[in-house]
């Protein structure tokens, strides 16, 4: 198979992490490499030049649209640019991974899904916790029966961030909790209610509390904040016989029961490395007529954007919003979204 050459669009904090992983995978003998790094900021490019040395740096991505050396792009640019950049590359036959959220609104997000199917390209979303061993262990714990009857989930996504003038906390922090809920429950919410506000700026919400009601009756509360000085990426599942607490950063899982608390064995993994490998594996299997498991698909990403919209609408209209996901024709789907876990990628070079 031809080498998978990836261009990274956006060289900020997360983009640099992606660049580092791709370079590391290439050094480790996997059948992929870094084609180009694109950022309109000279400072960002200079930072990368100091950190990574000589690479193909560019201030504009348009020449890459027709570059035959580019197999795929990993988009880490600002949220409001995701749709434009991703749609252009898909139309030019490139595979695309877009960091969360997939797009600024669900109409654009589902349009990316449609374009990817029309052009036969892979579309992944950067829901990195799909690859988190702690989340996988928590899912197994939930299905084992050790917690008894499951009551509810609570997810806390907080951390102090400077006042933002061009974004709000729901779209910024909300995607991962919604995705994790889907991963653990195998369902999307039927109803969403949200309350929140901004304190330091009138530009957007800086904290929000979201309650999502799932068909199973096992509902979830999501706490989001840019104001809390403690950074949390925590998931709790409460049942009749105990509770499970997961720190998604350290991948530390604790089982609490009446007799006390005990750690659950989790082997922490590099989630971003697995995300990039999964993207490459999907590209490798895409030409085959056989279905493949895209567990971070565009469909999943677009569904999460729909929930972000419902949350903001609930807040603005001060009411509970009923959520309906668009019907997707089964005949056009070559991906399975819910309840799957990745197998070992097979993109290592010969």
C-alpha positions in Angstrom: 0.0 0.0 0.0 1.1 3.6 -0.8 2.4 5.6 2.1 -0.2 7.7 3.9 1.1 11.3 3.8 -0.8 13.6 6.2 -0.9 17.4 6.2 -1.7 19.1 9.5 -3.8 22.3 9.1 -3.4 24.4 12.2 -0.2 24.5 14.3 -1.4 25.7 17.7 -1.3 23.8 20.9 -3.2 20.7 19.7 -1.8 20.9 16.2 1.7 20.6 17.6 0.7 17.5 19.5 -0.6 15.9 16.3 2.6 16.8 14.4 4.6 15.2 17.2 2.6 12.0 17.0 2.7 11.7 13.3 6.5 12.2 13.3 6.8 9.6 16.1 4.7 7.0 14.2 6.8 7.5 11.1 10.0 7.0 13.0 8.5 3.8 14.5 8.0 2.3 11.1 4.3 2.9 10.5 3.2 3.4 6.9 2.5 7.1 7.3 4.3 10.4 7.4 4.0 14.2 7.7 3.6 15.9 4.3 3.1 19.6 5.4 2.3 21.9 8.3 0.0 24.8 7.6 -0.7 27.9 9.7 -1.4 31.5 8.8 0.5 32.7 11.9 4.2 33.3 11.3 4.7 32.9 15.1 3.1 29.5 15.1 5.3 28.4 12.2 8.4 29.7 13.9 7.5 27.8 17.1 7.2 24.6 15.1 10.4 25.2 13.3 12.2 25.5 16.6 10.5 22.4 18.0 10.5 20.1 15.0 13.2 21.4 12.7 13.0 21.4 8.9 9.6 20.5 7.6 7.4 21.6 4.7 5.8 24.7 6.4 3.2 26.8 4.6 1.0 29.7 5.4 -1.8 28.7 3.0 -3.4 25.2 2.4 -4.8 25.8 -1.1 -1.8 24.4 -3.0 -2.2 21.1 -1.0 -5.7 20.6 -2.5 -4.2 19.4 -5.7 -0.9 18.0 -4.3 -0.8 14.3 -5.3 1.6 13.6 -2.3 -1.1 14.5 0.2 -3.2 11.5 1.1 -5.1 13.0 4.0 -5.4 16.1 6.3 -5.7 16.5 10.0 -7.5 19.7 10.7 -6.6 21.5 13.9 -7.6 25.0 12.9 -10.2 27.3 14.7 -13.7 25.8 15.0 -15.3 28.2 12.6 -12.9 27.1 9.8 -13.5 23.4 10.0 -16.3 23.1 7.5 -14.7 25.2 4.7 -11.4 23.5 5.0 -12.7 20.0 5.3 -15.2 20.3 2.5 -12.6 21.6 0.1 -10.2 18.7 0.8 -13.0 16.1 0.6 -14.1 17.4 -2.8 -10.5 17.1 -4.0 -10.3 13.4 -3.0 -8.5 13.7 0.3 -9.3 11.8 3.5 -10.0 14.1 6.5 -9.8 14.0 10.3 -11.4 17.1 11.9 -10.7 17.9 15.5 -13.9 18.5 17.6 -16.3 19.9 17.0 -16.8 18.6 13.4 -18.4 21.9 12.3 -19.9 25.0 13.8 -23.4 23.8 13.2 -25.1 20.5 12.5 -26.2 21.4 8.9 -22.6 21.8 7.9 -21.5 18.7 10.0 -24.0 16.4 8.3 -23.1 18.0 4.9 -19.5 16.9 5.5 -20.8 13.3 6.2 -22.7 13.5 2.9 -19.7 14.8 1.0 -17.4 12.1 2.4 -19.9 9.4 1.2 -20.4 11.0 -2.2 -16.6 11.1 -2.8 -15.8 7.8 -1.1 -13.4 9.4 1.4 -12.8 8.7 5.1 -14.1 11.3 7.5 -13.1 11.0 11.2 -13.8 13.3 14.1 -11.2 14.1 16.9 -13.2 12.4 19.7 -9.9 11.3 21.3 -11.6 9.6 24.3 -12.9 6.9 21.9 -9.4 5.5 22.3 -9.0 6.1 26.1 -8.3 2.8 28.0 -9.9 4.3 31.1 -13.2 4.8 29.3 -13.0 1.3 27.9 -12.5 -0.1 31.4 -15.4 2.0 32.7 -17.6 0.6 30.0 -16.7 -3.0 30.9 -17.3 -2.2 34.6 -20.8 -0.9 33.8 -21.7 -4.0 31.9 -20.3 -6.4 34.5 -23.1 -5.9 37.0 -20.7 -4.9 39.9 -22.4 -1.5 40.2 -25.9 -3.0 40.5 -28.7 -1.1 38.9 -27.3 1.9 37.1 -28.8 5.2 38.2 -27.0 8.1 36.5 -23.8 9.6 35.0 -22.1 12.8 36.0 -19.3 14.3 33.9 -17.2 17.2 35.0 -15.2 19.1 32.3 -13.6 22.2 34.0 -10.5 24.3 34.1 -9.5 27.9 34.3 -9.3 29.7 31.0 -8.7 33.4 30.2 -11.7 35.3 29.1 -12.7 34.4 25.5 -14.1 36.8 23.0 -14.9 34.5 20.1 -16.1 31.2 21.5 -18.3 29.7 24.3 -17.8 26.9 26.7 -20.5 24.5 25.4 -19.0 24.1 22.0 -15.5 24.1 23.4 -15.8 21.6 26.3 -19.1 19.9 25.5 -18.2 17.5 22.7 -16.1 15.0 24.7 -18.7 14.5 27.5 -21.5 14.0 25.0 -19.3 11.5 23.0 -18.3 9.6 26.1 -22.0 9.3 27.2 -22.8 7.8 23.8 -19.8 5.5 24.1 -20.9 4.3 27.5 -24.7 4.1 27.0 -24.9 3.2 23.2 -27.7 5.8 22.9 -28.2 9.5 22.1 -30.3 11.6 24.4 -34.0 12.2 23.7 -34.1 15.5 25.6 -31.6 18.1 26.7 -31.9 20.9 29.1 -29.2 23.5 29.8 -28.5 26.4 32.1 -25.4 28.6 32.0 -24.0 32.1 31.8 -20.9 34.3 31.3 -19.3 36.3 34.1 -16.3 38.1 32.7 -17.6 38.8 29.2 -20.9 39.3 27.3 -19.5 37.4 24.3 -20.5 33.9 25.4 -21.2 31.4 28.1 -18.3 30.5 30.5 -20.1 27.8 32.5 -23.0 25.5 31.8 -24.8 22.6 33.4 -26.5 20.2 30.9 -28.9 17.4 31.8 -29.5 14.8 29.1 -32.3 12.3 29.2 -31.6 8.9 27.5 -34.1 6.3 26.2 -32.7 3.8 28.7 -33.7 5.9 31.6 -30.0 6.3 32.6 -29.5 10.0 32.3 -26.4 12.2 32.5 -25.5 15.5 34.0 -22.6 17.4 32.4 -20.8 20.3 34.2 -18.7 22.6 32.0 -16.7 25.6 33.2 -13.8 27.9 32.2 -13.9 29.5 35.7 -13.0 26.6 38.0 -9.3 26.8 38.9 -9.1 23.0 39.1 -8.9 21.1 35.8 -11.2 18.1 35.7 -11.9 15.6 33.0 -14.0 13.2 35.2 -16.7 10.7 34.6 -18.8 9.2 37.5 -21.3 6.4 37.2 -23.6 5.8 40.1 -25.5 2.5 40.8 -27.4 0.8 43.5 -24.3 -1.2 44.7 -21.5 1.3 44.1 -20.0 4.0 42.0 -17.2 4.2 39.5 -15.0 7.4 39.2 -12.8 7.9 36.2 -10.1 10.6 35.7 -9.9 10.7 31.9 -6.5 12.5 32.0 -4.6 10.0 34.2 -6.9 7.1 33.1 -7.3 6.3 36.8 -10.5 4.3 37.7 -11.8 3.9 41.2 -14.6 1.5 42.3 -16.4 2.7 45.4 -18.6 0.3 47.4 -20.0 0.1 50.9 -16.8 -1.7 52.1 -14.5 1.0 50.7 -12.8 2.1 47.5 -10.4 0.1 45.3 -8.6 0.9 42.1 -9.5 -0.8 38.9 -6.5 -1.9 36.8 -6.1 0.3 33.7 -3.1 0.4 31.5 -2.9 4.1 30.4 -2.4 4.6 26.7 -1.6 7.4 24.3 -5.0 8.3 23.0 -3.9 10.7 20.3 -1.5 8.2 18.9 -4.3 5.7 18.7 -6.6 8.3 17.1 -4.0 8.9 14.3 -3.4 5.2 13.8 -7.2 4.6 13.6 -7.5 7.3 10.9 -4.7 5.7 8.9 -6.3 2.2 9.4 -9.6 3.5 8.0 -7.8 5.0 5.0 -6.0 1.7 4.4 -9.3 -0.3 4.5 -11.4 2.3 2.6 -10.8 0.9 -0.9 -12.2 -2.5 0.2 -15.8 -3.3 -0.4 -15.9 -4.8 3.1 -17.3 -2.6 5.9 -14.7 -1.3 8.3 -15.0 0.1 11.9 -14.8 3.8 11.9 -15.4 4.3 15.6 -14.8 8.1 15.4 -16.8 8.7 12.3 -18.2 11.9 10.8 -21.7 10.6 11.7 -20.8 10.5 15.3 -19.2 13.9 15.2 -22.2 15.4 13.5 -24.5 13.9 16.0 -22.5 15.5 18.8 -22.8 18.9 17.1 -26.6 18.4 17.0 -26.5 18.0 20.8 -24.4 21.1 21.3 -27.0 23.0 19.3 -29.8 21.6 21.4 -28.0 22.6 24.6 -27.5 26.2 23.4 -31.0 26.4 22.2 -32.3 25.1 25.6 -30.3 27.8 27.4 -31.4 30.6 25.2 -35.1 29.6 25.1 -35.1 28.5 28.8 -36.8 25.2 28.1 -36.1 21.5 27.5 -35.3 20.6 23.9 -36.4 17.3 22.3 -33.6 16.0 20.2 -34.1 14.1 16.9 -31.2 12.8 14.9 -31.5 12.9 11.1 -32.3 9.5 9.5 -29.3 8.1 7.6 -29.9 5.6 4.8 -28.4 2.3 5.9 -27.3 1.5 2.3 -24.9 4.4 2.3 -23.3 3.7 5.6 -19.9 1.9 5.6 -19.2 2.6 9.2 -20.4 1.4 12.6 -20.6 4.1 15.2 -22.0 2.8 18.5 -20.5 0.1 20.8 -17.4 -0.7 18.9 -13.8 -0.6 19.9 -10.7 -0.5 17.6 -8.7 -3.5 16.9 -4.9 -3.2 16.5 -4.2 -1.0 13.5 -2.5 -2.7 10.6 -0.6 0.2 9.0 2.8 -0.7 10.1 5.2 -0.7 7.1 6.5 -3.9 5.6 
